[in-house]
Amino acid sequence: MTEETRRILIIAGEASGDLHGSELIRAMKERSPNYEFYGLGGKRMRARGADTFFDIERMGTVGIIEVLGESFHYWNVYKRLRAEIESGRYDAAILIDYPTLNMRLARLCRENDIPVYYVIGPQIWAWRAGRIKAIKRDVSKMFVIFPFEEALYRDAGVDVEFVGHPFAEKVRPTMSREEALRHFGLREDSPVVGLLPGSRKNEIDSLFDVMLKGSADIAKERPDCQFLLPVADTLDPEPLRKRAQESGLDIRVVPGQSYDVMNCSDCLVIASGSATLEAALIGTPMVIVYKLNPLTYWLAKPLVKIDLYGLANIAAGEKVVPELIQYQLTRDAIKKEVERFLAEPEYVQSVKEKLSHIKATLGQPGVMERIATSVCQSLEQQSAAPTR
């Protein structure tokens, strides 16, 4: 008997979700070629055969006030996805991270009898803990990537599984440090600082200028210091290259290759987010920075329950590397923290040792394969169950 085709709605709202989504599509299609994927994603998911109604390029805005500027686009995306959910064409929904949209879609799916598999759940341990009630109501199964999350969700009655963190197996430089330095045209006997202002336009707007100013101050005291700027695949490198040139600094702007940049840098100035965990797994000391619109920060601050912002520090369970958040983020503060990494080898060694312990907490390889197996088995059982 021919296996029936199953239509899956899959939603990824930013670059990291697009990567995870593409790997999950691959793993599910390896189990069965009869899965079809539709939804929201980027070029990686499309390369795996997903039919995306919208691209993620305009979906990466962070912050209450910042989102207002894209509100019309977000509304159009939501309306289209709502219509898809209400069409009755889907056997399941896979929602990847991106809770601002995905929590709303989970409720719509539940109302339309579509099972929801949520990959990388909302960080209820950090803020908006009240979401757990909606998750218990709307999500069929939650897949979490940090070990401490499993108990939090399970204690609330959510069907949850710790599957490990995808970065534990994916974060690999393609070159040795020496090879990367040669590849980027850098000197081996001079310090290298990597600048990673984020993968979203509003992050670039908030962080890049102060990064450039801090870097200029570093260069004044260390004229031999070299700077690298890897540009995320979701961004056009030319505007960043132009701004770097206008700053008067000699900054090598490279499309992608962030792992190799991290690996050959002595220190990173890096936007808070998933990239800090990638840098931690590579073992590169970093200064974590972030800044929101002041009104967004004021509105969000009472909802935040943790003292650590960077995933590298959260995964370590302590403040291993410095964080410069909101009003703490100044050119002088950047210069001070970077200079400490460049001037104090004992401090660098201590940080590297603490970063090296993080990987062991993030599980075993095969994360997306484990998720695919669980989802596919659930759908197979659903198909085998007698109709009422």
C-alpha positions as CSV (number, residue, x, y, z in Angstrom):
1,M,0.0,0.0,0.0
2,T,1.3,3.4,-0.9
3,E,2.1,5.6,2.1
4,E,-0.1,8.7,2.3
5,T,1.4,12.2,1.8
6,R,1.6,14.2,5.0
7,R,1.5,18.0,4.8
8,I,3.5,19.7,7.5
9,L,3.3,23.4,8.4
10,I,6.8,24.5,9.5
11,I,7.5,28.0,10.9
12,A,11.0,29.5,11.4
13,G,11.2,33.2,11.9
14,E,15.0,33.9,11.8
15,A,18.3,32.6,10.4
16,S,19.0,30.1,13.2
17,G,15.5,28.6,12.9
18,D,15.9,28.3,9.1
19,L,19.1,26.3,9.7
20,H,17.4,24.0,12.3
21,G,14.3,23.7,10.1
22,S,16.4,22.6,7.1
23,E,18.1,19.9,9.1
24,L,14.7,18.7,10.5
25,I,13.2,18.6,7.0
26,R,16.2,16.5,5.9
27,A,15.9,14.1,8.8
28,M,12.1,13.6,8.4
29,K,12.5,13.1,4.6
30,E,15.1,10.4,5.3
31,R,12.5,8.5,7.3
32,S,9.9,9.0,4.6
33,P,9.8,10.9,1.3
34,N,6.1,11.5,1.7
35,Y,6.4,14.5,3.9
36,E,5.6,17.9,2.3
37,F,6.6,21.1,4.1
38,Y,5.0,24.5,3.8
39,G,5.3,27.7,5.8
40,L,7.7,30.4,6.8
41,G,11.5,30.1,6.4
42,G,14.6,31.0,4.5
43,K,16.9,29.8,1.7
44,R,18.1,26.7,3.7
45,M,14.6,25.4,4.2
46,R,13.7,26.1,0.6
47,A,16.9,24.2,-0.5
48,R,15.4,21.2,1.3
49,G,12.2,21.4,-0.6
50,A,10.0,23.6,1.7
51,D,7.5,25.8,0.0
52,T,7.7,29.1,2.0
53,F,4.9,31.7,1.7
54,F,7.2,34.4,3.1
55,D,11.0,34.8,3.5
56,I,12.5,35.4,7.0
57,E,14.5,38.5,5.8
58,R,12.0,41.0,7.4
59,M,11.0,38.8,10.3
60,G,14.0,39.2,12.6
61,T,13.0,42.4,14.4
62,V,13.4,42.4,18.2
63,G,11.7,44.6,20.7
64,I,8.2,46.0,21.2
65,I,8.8,49.4,19.7
66,E,11.0,48.0,16.9
67,V,8.3,45.6,15.8
68,L,5.9,48.5,15.2
69,G,7.9,49.6,12.2
70,E,7.1,46.2,10.5
71,S,3.6,45.8,11.9
72,F,1.9,45.8,8.5
73,H,4.2,43.1,7.2
74,Y,3.8,41.0,10.4
75,W,0.0,41.3,10.1
76,N,0.1,40.1,6.5
77,V,2.2,37.1,7.5
78,Y,-0.1,36.2,10.4
79,K,-3.2,36.5,8.2
80,R,-1.8,34.2,5.6
81,L,-0.6,31.6,8.1
82,R,-3.9,31.8,9.9
83,A,-5.7,31.0,6.6
84,E,-3.4,28.1,6.0
85,I,-4.1,26.7,9.5
86,E,-7.8,27.1,9.0
87,S,-7.7,25.4,5.6
88,G,-7.7,21.9,7.1
89,R,-4.8,20.9,4.8
90,Y,-2.2,20.1,7.4
91,D,-1.5,17.0,9.4
92,A,0.8,18.7,11.9
93,A,2.7,22.0,12.7
94,I,6.3,22.3,13.6
95,L,7.1,25.6,15.3
96,I,10.7,26.5,15.7
97,D,11.6,29.1,18.4
98,Y,10.3,32.6,17.5
99,P,7.6,32.7,20.3
100,T,6.2,36.1,19.4
101,L,4.5,34.6,16.4
102,N,4.6,30.9,17.2
103,M,2.7,31.0,20.4
104,R,-0.2,32.6,18.5
105,L,0.0,30.0,15.8
106,A,0.0,27.2,18.4
107,R,-3.3,28.4,19.7
108,L,-4.8,28.5,16.2
109,C,-3.5,25.0,15.5
110,R,-5.0,23.6,18.7
111,E,-8.4,25.3,17.8
112,N,-8.2,23.6,14.4
113,D,-7.1,20.1,15.7
114,I,-3.6,20.3,14.3
115,P,-1.0,18.7,16.6
116,V,1.8,21.1,17.5
117,Y,5.5,20.1,17.9
118,Y,7.5,23.0,19.3
119,V,11.2,22.9,18.7
120,I,13.3,25.2,21.1
121,G,10.6,26.5,23.4
122,P,10.1,30.0,24.8
123,Q,12.6,30.9,27.5
124,I,10.1,30.9,30.3
125,W,13.0,30.7,32.8
126,A,14.1,34.1,31.6
127,W,10.9,36.1,31.1
128,R,7.1,35.8,30.7
129,A,6.8,32.6,32.8
130,G,3.0,32.9,32.5
131,R,3.3,31.5,28.9
132,I,3.6,28.0,30.4
133,K,-0.2,27.8,30.7
134,A,-0.7,28.4,27.0
135,I,2.1,26.0,26.2
136,K,0.4,23.2,28.2
137,R,-2.9,23.9,26.5
138,D,-1.7,24.3,22.9
139,V,1.5,22.3,22.4
140,S,1.4,18.6,21.8
141,K,5.1,18.1,22.5
142,M,7.9,20.4,23.4
143,F,11.5,19.8,22.5
144,V,14.0,21.7,24.6
145,I,17.8,22.3,24.1
146,F,19.1,23.0,27.6
147,P,18.9,20.3,30.2
148,F,17.5,22.6,33.0
149,E,14.5,23.4,30.8
150,E,13.1,19.9,30.8
151,A,12.2,19.9,34.5
152,L,10.6,23.3,34.3
153,Y,8.3,22.2,31.5
154,R,7.6,18.8,33.0
155,D,6.7,20.2,36.4
156,A,4.1,22.3,34.7
157,G,2.5,19.2,33.0
158,V,4.0,19.8,29.5
159,D,5.0,16.7,27.4
160,V,8.6,17.6,27.0
161,E,11.9,16.0,25.9
162,F,15.5,17.3,26.2
163,V,17.0,16.5,22.9
164,G,20.3,18.3,23.2
165,H,21.5,21.5,21.6
166,P,22.1,21.6,17.8
167,F,25.2,23.7,18.2
168,A,27.0,20.9,20.1
169,E,27.4,19.1,16.8
170,K,27.2,21.9,14.3
171,V,29.7,24.5,15.6
172,R,32.9,23.6,13.8
173,P,35.4,26.0,12.2
174,T,36.5,25.0,8.7
175,M,40.1,26.0,9.2
176,S,42.7,26.0,11.9
177,R,43.5,29.4,13.5
178,E,46.7,29.8,11.4
179,E,44.9,28.8,8.2
180,A,42.1,31.3,9.0
181,L,44.6,34.1,9.6
182,R,46.2,33.5,6.3
183,H,42.8,33.2,4.6
184,F,41.7,36.5,5.9
185,G,45.0,38.2,5.2
186,L,45.9,38.9,8.8
187,R,49.2,38.9,10.7
188,E,49.9,36.1,13.1
189,D,51.9,38.3,15.5
190,S,49.1,41.0,16.1
191,P,45.9,40.7,18.1
192,V,42.6,40.1,16.3
193,V,39.2,41.4,17.5
194,G,36.1,40.0,15.9
195,L,33.0,42.3,15.7
196,L,29.6,40.5,15.5
197,P,26.8,43.1,15.8
198,G,24.0,40.5,15.1
199,S,22.0,39.1,12.3
200,R,19.0,41.5,12.5
201,K,18.8,45.0,11.0
202,N,17.6,46.6,14.2
203,E,20.6,45.0,16.1
204,I,23.0,46.4,13.6
205,D,21.4,49.9,14.0
206,S,21.7,49.7,17.8
207,L,25.1,48.1,18.2
208,F,27.4,48.7,15.2
209,D,28.2,52.4,15.7
210,V,29.2,52.0,19.3
211,M,31.3,48.9,18.3
212,L,33.1,51.0,15.7
213,K,33.8,53.8,18.2
214,G,35.1,51.3,20.8
215,S,37.2,49.7,18.2
216,A,38.6,53.0,17.1
217,D,39.7,53.7,20.7
218,I,41.3,50.3,20.9
219,A,43.2,50.9,17.6
220,K,44.5,54.2,19.0
221,E,46.3,52.4,21.8
222,R,47.1,49.3,19.8
223,P,47.8,50.4,16.2
224,D,48.6,46.8,15.3
225,C,45.2,45.5,16.3
226,Q,43.3,43.8,13.5
227,F,39.5,43.7,13.2
228,L,37.2,41.2,11.5
229,L,33.5,41.6,10.7
230,P,31.6,38.5,9.6
231,V,28.3,39.4,8.0
232,A,25.3,37.0,8.5
233,D,23.8,35.4,5.4
234,T,20.6,37.3,6.1
235,L,22.3,40.7,5.6
236,D,23.7,42.6,2.7
237,P,27.4,43.1,3.5
238,E,27.8,46.3,1.5
239,P,26.2,48.8,3.9
240,L,28.3,47.4,6.7
241,R,31.4,47.6,4.6
242,K,30.7,51.2,3.8
243,R,30.1,52.1,7.4
244,A,33.3,50.4,8.4
245,Q,35.3,52.3,5.7
246,E,33.7,55.6,6.9
247,S,34.9,54.9,10.4
248,G,38.5,55.0,9.2
249,L,39.3,51.6,10.7
250,D,40.9,48.8,8.7
251,I,38.2,46.2,9.2
252,R,38.0,43.0,7.1
253,V,34.4,42.5,6.2
254,V,33.7,38.9,5.3
255,P,30.3,37.3,4.2
256,G,29.5,34.4,6.6
257,Q,32.5,32.4,7.9
258,S,31.6,33.4,11.5
259,Y,33.0,30.2,13.0
260,D,36.4,30.8,11.4
261,V,36.3,34.4,12.5
262,M,35.6,33.3,16.1
263,N,38.3,30.7,16.0
264,C,41.1,33.1,14.8
265,S,40.1,36.0,17.1
266,D,41.7,36.8,20.4
267,C,38.5,38.4,21.6
268,L,35.0,39.1,20.3
269,V,32.6,42.0,20.7
270,I,29.3,40.1,20.1
271,A,25.6,40.8,20.2
272,S,23.7,38.8,22.9
273,G,22.0,35.8,21.3
274,S,22.8,32.4,19.9
275,A,26.1,33.5,18.5
276,T,27.5,33.9,22.1
277,L,26.9,30.2,22.6
278,E,28.6,29.4,19.3
279,A,31.6,31.4,20.4
280,A,31.6,29.7,23.8
281,L,31.7,26.2,22.1
282,I,34.7,27.4,20.0
283,G,36.3,28.7,23.1
284,T,36.8,32.4,22.2
285,P,36.7,35.0,25.0
286,M,34.0,37.7,24.3
287,V,32.3,40.8,25.4
288,I,28.6,40.4,25.2
289,V,26.7,43.6,24.2
290,Y,23.1,44.5,23.6
291,K,20.9,47.6,23.5
292,L,17.2,48.0,22.8
293,N,15.0,51.1,22.2
294,P,14.8,52.8,25.6
295,L,11.0,52.4,25.8
296,T,11.2,48.7,24.8
297,Y,13.8,48.2,27.5
298,W,11.7,50.0,30.1
299,L,8.6,47.9,29.2
300,A,10.5,44.6,29.2
301,K,12.7,45.0,32.2
302,P,10.0,44.2,34.9
303,L,9.3,40.9,33.0
304,V,12.9,39.7,33.0
305,K,13.6,37.2,35.8
306,I,17.4,36.6,35.3
307,D,20.6,38.5,35.9
308,L,22.4,37.0,33.0
309,Y,21.6,37.9,29.4
310,G,24.1,36.1,27.2
311,L,23.5,32.4,26.3
312,A,27.2,31.7,26.9
313,N,26.8,32.8,30.6
314,I,23.4,31.2,31.0
315,A,24.7,27.8,29.8
316,A,27.7,28.1,32.1
317,G,25.4,29.0,35.0
318,E,27.6,32.0,35.9
319,K,29.0,35.2,34.5
320,V,32.0,33.9,32.7
321,V,32.4,36.7,30.2
322,P,31.4,40.4,30.7
323,E,28.0,41.7,29.6
324,L,27.4,45.3,28.5
325,I,23.6,45.8,28.4
326,Q,21.7,48.9,27.5
327,Y,23.2,51.9,29.4
328,Q,26.3,50.0,30.3
329,L,27.2,49.8,26.6
330,T,29.6,52.6,25.8
331,R,32.7,52.9,23.7
332,D,34.8,53.3,26.9
333,A,33.3,50.1,28.4
334,I,34.0,48.1,25.2
335,K,37.6,49.3,25.1
336,K,38.1,48.5,28.8
337,E,36.8,44.9,28.5
338,V,38.5,44.1,25.3
339,E,41.8,45.5,26.6
340,R,41.6,43.2,29.6
341,F,41.4,40.2,27.3
342,L,44.3,41.4,25.2
343,A,46.5,42.3,28.1
344,E,45.9,39.7,30.8
345,P,46.7,36.1,29.7
346,E,45.8,34.6,33.1
347,Y,42.3,36.1,32.8
348,V,42.0,34.7,29.2
349,Q,43.0,31.2,30.3
350,S,40.5,31.3,33.2
351,V,37.7,32.3,30.8
352,K,38.7,29.6,28.3
353,E,38.7,26.9,30.9
354,K,35.2,27.8,32.0
355,L,33.9,28.0,28.4
356,S,35.3,24.5,27.8
357,H,32.9,23.0,30.3
358,I,29.8,24.2,28.5
359,K,29.8,21.6,25.6
360,A,29.5,18.7,28.0
361,T,26.1,20.0,29.2
362,L,24.5,20.3,25.8
363,G,23.8,16.6,25.0
364,Q,24.9,14.2,22.2
365,P,25.0,14.6,18.4
366,G,21.9,13.7,16.4
367,V,19.5,16.4,17.8
368,M,17.4,16.8,14.7
369,E,17.3,13.1,14.1
370,R,15.9,12.6,17.6
371,I,13.2,15.2,17.0
372,A,12.4,13.8,13.6
373,T,12.0,10.3,15.0
374,S,9.7,11.5,17.8
375,V,7.5,13.6,15.4
376,C,7.3,10.8,12.7
377,Q,6.4,8.1,15.3
378,S,3.7,10.4,16.7
379,L,2.2,11.0,13.3
380,E,2.4,7.3,12.4
381,Q,0.5,6.5,15.6
382,Q,-2.0,9.2,14.8
383,S,-2.6,7.7,11.4
384,A,-2.9,4.2,12.8
385,A,-5.4,5.2,15.5
386,P,-9.0,4.2,14.6
387,T,-11.2,7.1,13.6
388,R,-14.1,8.0,15.9
